[in-house]
Amino acid sequence: MAVGAAGAATVTTAGAATAARWTRLGARARASWAVRMRTATLYRVLAVLMVCMAVALVATHTAYLEGLGLEGPVRVADGQADQAKEDAKDTLRRH
């Protein structure tokens, strides 16, 4: 089935609206859960989440990662994407 440009935009907009609706429902559920929780318990949950984030940040900043092992055209495309990022950064620094 072929979908024209207008049809594709309609599908994308409908998908975005559905995602936004589910996001709002999830936020409401989490907020009601947090409101019903005792203050001390909420602080403990938040503290655990913050510690988990800190551990993740330390792990990603101190770990040594090997290269991706890309070969052939994929490696060329990756290099071109890196160069485009660097060019964009240079352009922003100049302005």
C-alpha positions, 0 to 999 in steps of 0.5 A: 500500500502506497501512502503519499506525503500527506498520508505519511504526515497524518500517520505520524501525527496520529502516532505522536498523539497516541504516544503523548496520551500514553505518556500522560497516562503514565505520568499520572499513574506515577504521580498518584503512586508518589502522592500516596507513598509516605514521605520517608519511603519516597525519599528512599526511592529517590535516593536509590534512583539517584545512586543508580544514576551516579553508578551508571555515570561513573561506569560509563565515564571510566570504562574503556570501550573497544571500537565498534569493529566496523568494516567496509562501507559502514566504517566509511559512513560512520567516519563521515558522520563523525566528520559532519558532527565535528564540522557542525561544532566548529561552525557553532564555535565560530558564531 
